[in-house]
Amino acid sequence: MIVTPRLKFNNQTISTAIAERNNLAILTIEMKNILIGIILIFGAVLNAQNLLTLEQAKEITLANNYGIKIAKNNVAVAENLTDKSVNGYLPTVAANGGLNGNLGGSNQKFSNGMEASTSNAFTWGGNASVGANYTIFDKRRDLTL
């Protein structure tokens, strides 16, 4: 016959053991939650970077390089400056006109003793001119470009 020892526990010992077991279970659940949270955060951080191929890296670098953008703009400016229409090779036309008016009078004494006098006399005059220039050949401009 096998004899099993009987242990005697009072109610306070049992309730203390149960409370400790419940506290340990809660602590284990909290630690699991913290561990899952840490894994999710680090997983998101580590997965946040996209892998680029060499061609993609070159395209991004060339697209965002300000030195290259400035050089392209300088090329466009140089192409515009070499255009003959910008450099004064187009013909120029100038037109001028004017009108003059005068309100006055005059006194004249002749040698025979007669005298002529005029007052409030209006005189006017006008002028007009048109000019055109066209540069056929200017070697100085070719040298400065």
C-alpha angles and dihedrals in degrees: 000000000000118000118210116202115239116221119206119217127177123219094259093056092049094048090048091051092048091049091050091049091050091048090051091050092050091047090050092050091048092049090049090052092049091047092050090049092051092048092050093049095048090043091054092047094048092045093047094087119080119216113239129205119228091255092051091050091051092049093050092046094050093045094052100038108113092195090061091046091052091048091052090051090049090053090051091050091049091050090051092049093053091055110109092222090063096044099061100265093123118095119261126213125194127186125188132181139171143182126201128192133184132189113196147105142245141213120209129188116197126206092247090061099258120131129206122197130184129182132184092020116162120212127178140181136185140196137189136183138178126195135181130192131188125182109221100172131004114166092183091066092051091053095050094052 
